[in-house]
Amino acid sequence: MSTSLFRLKNVYYSYPWNGERVRILNGIDLEIPYESFTCLVGPSGTGKTTLLNLLGLIDRPDTGSLLFDGEEVQGLMERKAELLRLHKIGFIFQSFYLIPTLNVLENTSYFALQVFPSERIALEKSKEVLDILGLSDHLYKLPSQLSGGQRQRVAIARALAKLPKVILADEPTANLDAETASRTIEAFQELQRREKTSFIFTTHDPHLVSYAKVIYKLRNGKIEGRGAL
């Protein structure tokens, strides 16, 4: 078994624009251990979100090697990548992506219902996470009836409820006040203790960074440094 949850070697990534390729990542080398709290930090536009998308198998590198949970994923068929994303990877996006016609509990359990063997277990896990995040009084509200911070917490709950191997989070505390952000980080830590979940964040939040065990600093599409707390 691999000792690293993710291992990237000489990874390059670019996207097409006006008939040319725009380079975003320039030879990324990194390893992320199992059961880690890892932060990706650096100026805006330096490639943090792009790197997160590669780790989440949403995008694929142009060149280089990307291993996830001991498996090379560069050449995976899309169906296999979809199954890995469903069962092993949870996403927390800045834009929430809640389904407007589903209530809080339905949004939270959306993926859990596809992962767990019964509806009862999926709903139990979803309610448990919502309770930890202080949303038990809002189970049957629609997203339009929630504040921005509450919608962000529902998006977080949806990622946590299916108990994935790793959570990938793009600025997860950006829309939260200081008290709610602290409560959310505590929920991350509790899930890590109980389920051995790994967390990988992009963030500008120094409070969230202070909890990281591993910090990768990106600049101009490259790893500028690696720190540890």
C-alpha positions as CSV (number, residue, x, y, z in Angstrom):
1,M,0.0,0.0,0.0
2,S,1.2,3.5,-0.8
3,T,2.3,5.6,2.1
4,S,0.9,8.8,0.4
5,L,-2.7,9.6,-0.3
6,F,-1.6,11.7,-3.3
7,R,1.7,11.7,-5.1
8,L,2.3,14.1,-8.0
9,K,5.5,14.1,-10.1
10,N,6.4,16.7,-12.6
11,V,2.7,17.6,-13.3
12,Y,1.9,20.3,-15.9
13,Y,-1.5,21.6,-16.7
14,S,-2.8,24.2,-19.3
15,Y,-6.1,25.1,-20.9
16,P,-6.9,26.3,-24.4
17,W,-7.6,30.0,-25.0
18,N,-7.9,31.8,-28.3
19,G,-6.2,29.1,-30.1
20,E,-3.3,28.8,-27.7
21,R,-2.5,26.9,-24.5
22,V,-2.3,28.9,-21.2
23,R,0.0,27.2,-18.7
24,I,-1.3,27.1,-15.1
25,L,0.8,24.5,-13.4
26,N,4.5,24.2,-14.1
27,G,6.0,20.9,-12.9
28,I,4.3,20.2,-9.6
29,D,6.0,17.7,-7.3
30,L,4.2,17.0,-4.0
31,E,3.2,14.2,-1.6
32,I,0.2,14.4,0.7
33,P,0.0,11.8,3.5
34,Y,-3.0,9.9,4.7
35,E,-5.1,11.4,7.5
36,S,-3.6,14.8,6.9
37,F,-4.7,18.5,7.3
38,T,-3.0,20.1,4.3
39,C,-3.3,23.7,3.1
40,L,-2.5,25.1,-0.3
41,V,-1.6,28.7,0.1
42,G,-0.4,31.5,-2.2
43,P,-1.6,34.6,-4.2
44,S,-4.8,34.5,-6.2
45,G,-4.3,33.2,-9.7
46,T,-1.3,31.0,-8.8
47,G,-3.0,27.7,-9.5
48,K,-4.3,26.6,-6.1
49,T,-7.9,25.8,-7.4
50,T,-6.6,24.2,-10.5
51,L,-4.4,21.9,-8.4
52,L,-7.4,21.1,-6.2
53,N,-9.3,20.1,-9.4
54,L,-6.5,17.8,-10.5
55,L,-6.5,16.1,-7.0
56,G,-10.3,15.7,-7.3
57,L,-10.0,14.0,-10.8
58,I,-12.1,16.8,-12.3
59,D,-9.3,17.8,-14.6
60,R,-6.3,15.7,-15.8
61,P,-2.7,16.8,-16.1
62,D,-1.2,17.5,-19.6
63,T,1.9,15.5,-18.5
64,G,3.3,14.0,-15.4
65,S,2.2,11.4,-12.9
66,L,-0.7,11.7,-10.4
67,L,-1.3,8.8,-8.0
68,F,-4.3,8.7,-5.7
69,D,-4.5,6.1,-3.0
70,G,-1.7,4.1,-4.7
71,E,-3.3,4.2,-8.2
72,E,-2.2,6.1,-11.2
73,V,-5.2,8.1,-12.3
74,Q,-3.8,9.9,-15.4
75,G,-5.2,7.3,-17.8
76,L,-8.4,6.3,-16.0
77,M,-11.6,5.9,-17.9
78,E,-14.1,8.6,-17.0
79,R,-16.5,6.1,-15.4
80,K,-13.8,4.8,-13.0
81,A,-13.0,8.4,-12.2
82,E,-16.6,9.1,-11.4
83,L,-16.8,6.2,-9.0
84,L,-13.7,7.3,-7.2
85,R,-15.1,10.8,-6.9
86,L,-18.4,9.5,-5.6
87,H,-17.0,7.1,-3.0
88,K,-13.6,8.5,-2.0
89,I,-13.6,12.2,-2.6
90,G,-15.7,15.0,-1.1
91,F,-15.8,18.5,-2.6
92,I,-16.5,21.8,-0.9
93,F,-16.8,24.5,-3.6
94,Q,-17.0,28.3,-3.0
95,S,-20.1,28.5,-5.2
96,F,-22.1,26.0,-3.0
97,Y,-23.9,24.2,-5.9
98,L,-26.9,23.4,-3.8
99,I,-30.0,22.1,-5.6
100,P,-32.6,24.9,-5.1
101,T,-35.6,22.6,-5.1
102,L,-34.2,20.3,-2.4
103,N,-34.3,21.1,1.3
104,V,-31.3,21.1,3.6
105,L,-31.5,17.4,4.5
106,E,-32.1,16.4,0.9
107,N,-29.2,18.4,-0.3
108,T,-26.9,17.0,2.4
109,S,-27.9,13.4,1.8
110,Y,-27.8,13.7,-2.0
111,F,-24.5,11.8,-2.4
112,A,-24.7,9.8,0.8
113,L,-27.8,8.1,-0.5
114,Q,-25.7,6.8,-3.4
115,V,-22.9,5.6,-1.2
116,F,-24.4,3.9,1.9
117,P,-26.3,0.6,1.7
118,S,-29.6,2.0,3.1
119,E,-31.5,5.2,3.1
120,R,-31.7,5.1,6.9
121,I,-27.9,5.1,7.3
122,A,-27.5,7.9,4.8
123,L,-30.1,10.1,6.5
124,E,-28.6,9.3,10.0
125,K,-25.1,10.4,8.8
126,S,-26.5,13.5,7.2
127,K,-28.4,14.5,10.3
128,E,-25.4,13.9,12.5
129,V,-23.2,16.1,10.4
130,L,-25.9,18.9,10.2
131,D,-26.2,18.8,14.0
132,I,-22.4,19.2,14.4
133,L,-22.5,22.2,12.0
134,G,-25.4,23.8,13.9
135,L,-28.1,23.2,11.2
136,S,-30.5,20.9,13.0
137,D,-33.2,23.5,13.1
138,H,-33.1,24.0,9.3
139,L,-33.5,20.5,7.9
140,Y,-36.5,21.3,5.8
141,K,-35.7,24.8,4.6
142,L,-34.8,25.4,1.0
143,P,-31.5,27.1,0.1
144,S,-33.3,30.3,-0.7
145,Q,-34.4,30.5,2.9
146,L,-30.9,30.4,4.2
147,S,-28.1,32.9,4.7
148,G,-24.9,32.7,2.7
149,G,-23.1,31.2,5.7
150,Q,-25.8,28.6,6.2
151,R,-25.7,27.6,2.6
152,Q,-21.9,27.2,2.9
153,R,-22.4,24.9,5.9
154,V,-24.9,22.8,4.0
155,A,-22.4,22.5,1.2
156,I,-19.8,21.4,3.8
157,A,-22.3,18.9,5.3
158,R,-23.0,17.4,1.9
159,A,-19.3,16.7,1.4
160,L,-18.8,15.3,4.9
161,A,-22.0,13.1,5.1
162,K,-20.8,10.4,2.7
163,L,-17.6,9.9,4.8
164,P,-15.1,10.1,1.9
165,K,-11.4,9.3,2.2
166,V,-10.5,12.9,1.4
167,I,-12.2,16.2,1.5
168,L,-11.1,18.9,-1.0
169,A,-12.2,22.3,0.0
170,D,-11.8,25.6,-1.9
171,E,-11.8,28.4,0.7
172,P,-14.2,26.6,3.0
173,T,-14.4,29.4,5.6
174,A,-14.5,32.3,3.2
175,N,-18.3,33.0,3.8
176,L,-18.4,32.2,7.5
177,D,-18.1,34.5,10.5
178,A,-15.2,33.7,13.0
179,E,-17.4,31.7,15.4
180,T,-19.0,29.6,12.7
181,A,-15.6,29.1,11.0
182,S,-14.1,27.7,14.3
183,R,-17.1,25.4,14.7
184,T,-16.7,24.2,11.2
185,I,-13.0,23.5,11.7
186,E,-13.9,21.5,14.8
187,A,-16.3,19.4,12.7
188,F,-13.4,18.7,10.3
189,Q,-11.2,17.6,13.1
190,E,-13.8,15.4,14.7
191,L,-14.4,13.7,11.3
192,Q,-10.7,13.2,10.9
193,R,-10.4,11.6,14.3
194,R,-13.4,9.3,13.9
195,E,-13.1,8.4,10.2
196,K,-9.4,9.0,9.4
197,T,-10.5,11.5,6.7
198,S,-7.8,13.7,5.0
199,F,-8.5,17.3,4.4
200,I,-6.9,19.5,1.7
201,F,-7.7,23.2,1.6
202,T,-7.0,26.2,-0.5
203,T,-7.3,29.2,1.8
204,H,-6.3,32.8,2.6
205,D,-7.6,32.3,6.2
206,P,-4.7,32.4,8.7
207,H,-6.9,30.8,11.3
208,L,-7.6,27.8,9.1
209,V,-3.9,27.6,8.1
210,S,-3.0,27.5,11.8
211,Y,-4.6,24.0,12.0
212,A,-2.6,22.6,9.1
213,K,0.0,20.0,9.6
214,V,1.4,20.4,6.1
215,I,1.4,23.6,4.0
216,Y,2.3,23.9,0.4
217,K,3.1,27.4,-0.9
218,L,2.3,28.0,-4.6
219,R,3.5,30.8,-6.8
220,N,3.4,31.1,-10.6
221,G,2.1,27.6,-10.9
222,K,5.0,26.0,-8.9
223,I,5.5,24.8,-5.4
224,E,7.6,27.5,-3.8
225,G,8.0,25.8,-0.5
226,R,6.6,23.2,1.9
227,G,6.1,24.0,5.5
228,A,4.9,22.1,8.6
229,L,3.4,23.2,11.8
